[in-house]
Amino acid sequence: MLADLEAQNRISAELESGERVLWSGQPNASRWLYPQDAALVPFSVLWGGFALFWEASVLSSSGAQSSLINALWGVPFVVVGLYLTVGRLFARRWIRERTLYALTDQRAIAIAPAWPRGLRTKSVWLGSHPAVEKRTGRGGQGTLLIGSLPRANRWLTAEPGWPGAGAAAANAVVFADIADVEDVYSRTRGQLSELTRARTA
């Protein structure tokens, strides 16, 4: 997890002149499995199992030249299978430990590691009156989705280790697995209402 001072400095560097932070936080990085893994884990195991079976079959077959070509052909599938089965869990944990969220009086901000290096910052301006969806879990934890998010892609929103997750939430900021989701939801709705009143005044 990031030190408080480092987190504050990263958020401050993203703020516009006069912008005020109403809340900031990080996702819970201590969990290994999430509800979406009920679908992702079986798929990962099937892919990885088939790739390993293919590679083992090729390596045990006769014919040196054809076996070598087929073995090399299977290596990328084995690597992808290992990542999907195990690697993405470590990638997700690593990403979440370095991800920051902030709600300001003007927008919702998510700052996360970018591949292959650096940081990726996403913002949704509250003045655009984005949709807000709350998902509450155990112990007051939950996920807040702010912005436009196709329903077909919602299973990817809390899965930063899964390929395509960033593109799935391209028009939304997702505060995934935050400890005080009810409070942040209330603050977001309150700020949206305040901006609406200011616009109509």
C-alpha positions as a Python dict, from the first residue, in 0.01 Angstrom:
ca = {
    (1, 'M'): (0, 0, 0),
    (2, 'L'): (112, 356, -66),
    (3, 'A'): (223, 576, 222),
    (4, 'D'): (-25, 850, 312),
    (5, 'L'): (208, 1130, 205),
    (6, 'E'): (282, 968, -132),
    (7, 'A'): (-89, 911, -191),
    (8, 'Q'): (-173, 1272, -105),
    (9, 'N'): (100, 1401, -336),
    (10, 'R'): (-24, 1191, -629),
    (11, 'I'): (-380, 1313, -583),
    (12, 'S'): (-274, 1675, -535),
    (13, 'A'): (-78, 1662, -860),
    (14, 'E'): (-402, 1582, -1049),
    (15, 'L'): (-615, 1861, -902),
    (16, 'E'): (-723, 2168, -1094),
    (17, 'S'): (-691, 2513, -941),
    (18, 'G'): (-951, 2552, -666),
    (19, 'E'): (-1057, 2187, -674),
    (20, 'R'): (-1129, 2041, -328),
    (21, 'V'): (-1096, 1678, -222),
    (22, 'L'): (-1409, 1549, -47),
    (23, 'W'): (-1283, 1192, -2),
    (24, 'S'): (-985, 978, -95),
    (25, 'G'): (-904, 612, -51),
    (26, 'Q'): (-775, 286, -197),
    (27, 'P'): (-929, -48, -288),
    (28, 'N'): (-904, -343, -54),
    (29, 'A'): (-598, -534, -176),
    (30, 'S'): (-601, -812, 84),
    (31, 'R'): (-858, -1039, -84),
    (32, 'W'): (-755, -1298, -342),
    (33, 'L'): (-1095, -1402, -476),
    (34, 'Y'): (-1405, -1202, -566),
    (35, 'P'): (-1756, -1288, -687),
    (36, 'Q'): (-1658, -1241, -1053),
    (37, 'D'): (-1400, -1517, -1008),
    (38, 'A'): (-1687, -1767, -1000),
    (39, 'A'): (-1694, -1726, -1378),
    (40, 'L'): (-1332, -1632, -1443),
    (41, 'V'): (-1161, -1913, -1252),
    (42, 'P'): (-1331, -2203, -1440),
    (43, 'F'): (-1250, -2037, -1773),
    (44, 'S'): (-890, -1983, -1665),
    (45, 'V'): (-852, -2343, -1549),
    (46, 'L'): (-998, -2478, -1874),
    (47, 'W'): (-767, -2263, -2086),
    (48, 'G'): (-461, -2341, -1877),
    (49, 'G'): (-540, -2713, -1856),
    (50, 'F'): (-588, -2744, -2231),
    (51, 'A'): (-267, -2551, -2303),
    (52, 'L'): (-65, -2770, -2069),
    (53, 'F'): (-224, -3087, -2210),
    (54, 'W'): (-140, -2974, -2565),
    (55, 'E'): (218, -2892, -2473),
    (56, 'A'): (268, -3222, -2289),
    (57, 'S'): (122, -3418, -2581),
    (58, 'V'): (351, -3246, -2831),
    (59, 'L'): (663, -3296, -2620),
    (60, 'S'): (590, -3667, -2578),
    (61, 'S'): (518, -3729, -2948),
    (62, 'S'): (767, -3854, -3203),
    (63, 'G'): (917, -3652, -3489),
    (64, 'A'): (1181, -3406, -3372),
    (65, 'Q'): (1123, -3125, -3624),
    (66, 'S'): (743, -3121, -3609),
    (67, 'S'): (747, -3161, -3230),
    (68, 'L'): (980, -2862, -3191),
    (69, 'I'): (759, -2640, -3410),
    (70, 'N'): (442, -2750, -3232),
    (71, 'A'): (606, -2712, -2891),
    (72, 'L'): (711, -2355, -2971),
    (73, 'W'): (363, -2286, -3106),
    (74, 'G'): (211, -2395, -2775),
    (75, 'V'): (439, -2188, -2548),
    (76, 'P'): (239, -1861, -2577),
    (77, 'F'): (-83, -2047, -2494),
    (78, 'V'): (80, -2200, -2185),
    (79, 'V'): (209, -1859, -2073),
    (80, 'V'): (-136, -1701, -2120),
    (81, 'G'): (-295, -1996, -1939),
    (82, 'L'): (-62, -1957, -1641),
    (83, 'Y'): (-131, -1584, -1628),
    (84, 'L'): (-508, -1628, -1644),
    (85, 'T'): (-504, -1903, -1382),
    (86, 'V'): (-258, -1763, -1128),
    (87, 'G'): (-72, -1459, -1258),
    (88, 'R'): (-372, -1229, -1284),
    (89, 'L'): (-445, -1277, -912),
    (90, 'F'): (-101, -1142, -824),
    (91, 'A'): (-133, -870, -1090),
    (92, 'R'): (-469, -763, -946),
    (93, 'R'): (-326, -745, -594),
    (94, 'W'): (-21, -548, -714),
    (95, 'I'): (-236, -301, -908),
    (96, 'R'): (-479, -249, -621),
    (97, 'E'): (-198, -179, -375),
    (98, 'R'): (-92, 111, -600),
    (99, 'T'): (-435, 243, -699),
    (100, 'L'): (-580, 565, -559),
    (101, 'Y'): (-932, 704, -566),
    (102, 'A'): (-1049, 1057, -501),
    (103, 'L'): (-1384, 1233, -501),
    (104, 'T'): (-1360, 1609, -538),
    (105, 'D'): (-1616, 1884, -562),
    (106, 'Q'): (-1582, 1859, -941),
    (107, 'R'): (-1510, 1499, -1039),
    (108, 'A'): (-1431, 1138, -952),
    (109, 'I'): (-1068, 1037, -1008),
    (110, 'A'): (-894, 699, -1027),
    (111, 'I'): (-514, 676, -1049),
    (112, 'A'): (-368, 334, -1126),
    (113, 'P'): (-46, 181, -1263),
    (114, 'A'): (-26, 175, -1643),
    (115, 'W'): (140, -87, -1861),
    (116, 'P'): (433, -104, -1905),
    (117, 'R'): (517, 186, -1670),
    (118, 'G'): (383, 510, -1532),
    (119, 'L'): (34, 595, -1413),
    (120, 'R'): (-308, 610, -1579),
    (121, 'T'): (-553, 871, -1452),
    (122, 'K'): (-924, 857, -1532),
    (123, 'S'): (-1177, 1124, -1442),
    (124, 'V'): (-1551, 1167, -1465),
    (125, 'W'): (-1673, 1522, -1422),
    (126, 'L'): (-1969, 1547, -1189),
    (127, 'G'): (-2097, 1843, -1388),
    (128, 'S'): (-2190, 1598, -1664),
    (129, 'H'): (-2434, 1438, -1417),
    (130, 'P'): (-2304, 1083, -1458),
    (131, 'A'): (-2496, 776, -1351),
    (132, 'V'): (-2396, 644, -1008),
    (133, 'E'): (-2433, 280, -911),
    (134, 'K'): (-2355, 132, -570),
    (135, 'R'): (-2278, -232, -495),
    (136, 'T'): (-2264, -314, -127),
    (137, 'G'): (-2077, -615, 7),
    (138, 'R'): (-1984, -752, 347),
    (139, 'G'): (-1876, -533, 634),
    (140, 'G'): (-1970, -208, 467),
    (141, 'Q'): (-1731, -261, 179),
    (142, 'G'): (-1853, -214, -174),
    (143, 'T'): (-1798, -75, -520),
    (144, 'L'): (-1912, 255, -665),
    (145, 'L'): (-1949, 298, -1042),
    (146, 'I'): (-1957, 658, -1164),
    (147, 'G'): (-2016, 723, -1533),
    (148, 'S'): (-2133, 542, -1844),
    (149, 'L'): (-2060, 171, -1836),
    (150, 'P'): (-2208, -82, -2082),
    (151, 'R'): (-2392, -349, -1885),
    (152, 'A'): (-2219, -624, -2082),
    (153, 'N'): (-1883, -507, -1946),
    (154, 'R'): (-1975, -473, -1579),
    (155, 'W'): (-1828, -805, -1477),
    (156, 'L'): (-1485, -667, -1569),
    (157, 'T'): (-1504, -346, -1369),
    (158, 'A'): (-1340, -477, -1052),
    (159, 'E'): (-1093, -701, -1233),
    (160, 'P'): (-779, -494, -1306),
    (161, 'G'): (-569, -806, -1363),
    (162, 'W'): (-794, -928, -1644),
    (163, 'P'): (-705, -830, -2004),
    (164, 'G'): (-950, -572, -2137),
    (165, 'A'): (-1063, -446, -1796),
    (166, 'G'): (-937, -94, -1862),
    (167, 'A'): (-1120, -66, -2192),
    (168, 'A'): (-1438, -205, -2035),
    (169, 'A'): (-1455, 91, -1798),
    (170, 'A'): (-1328, 354, -2043),
    (171, 'N'): (-1614, 598, -1976),
    (172, 'A'): (-1647, 540, -1604),
    (173, 'V'): (-1452, 566, -1281),
    (174, 'V'): (-1487, 260, -1059),
    (175, 'F'): (-1413, 284, -688),
    (176, 'A'): (-1370, -91, -637),
    (177, 'D'): (-1384, -255, -295),
    (178, 'I'): (-1371, 59, -84),
    (179, 'A'): (-1426, 33, 291),
    (180, 'D'): (-1682, 313, 330),
    (181, 'V'): (-1896, 277, 18),
    (182, 'E'): (-2214, 414, 183),
    (183, 'D'): (-2039, 733, 290),
    (184, 'V'): (-1876, 786, -50),
    (185, 'Y'): (-2206, 716, -226),
    (186, 'S'): (-2379, 974, -4),
    (187, 'R'): (-2106, 1231, -69),
    (188, 'T'): (-2127, 1172, -443),
    (189, 'R'): (-2503, 1208, -453),
    (190, 'G'): (-2484, 1518, -235),
    (191, 'Q'): (-2229, 1682, -462),
    (192, 'L'): (-2433, 1597, -771),
    (193, 'S'): (-2738, 1759, -609),
    (194, 'E'): (-2535, 2067, -517),
    (195, 'L'): (-2407, 2104, -873),
    (196, 'T'): (-2760, 2068, -1006),
    (197, 'R'): (-2890, 2340, -772),
    (198, 'A'): (-2600, 2568, -868),
    (199, 'R'): (-2675, 2523, -1238),
    (200, 'T'): (-3046, 2595, -1202),
    (201, 'A'): (-3006, 2888, -959),
}
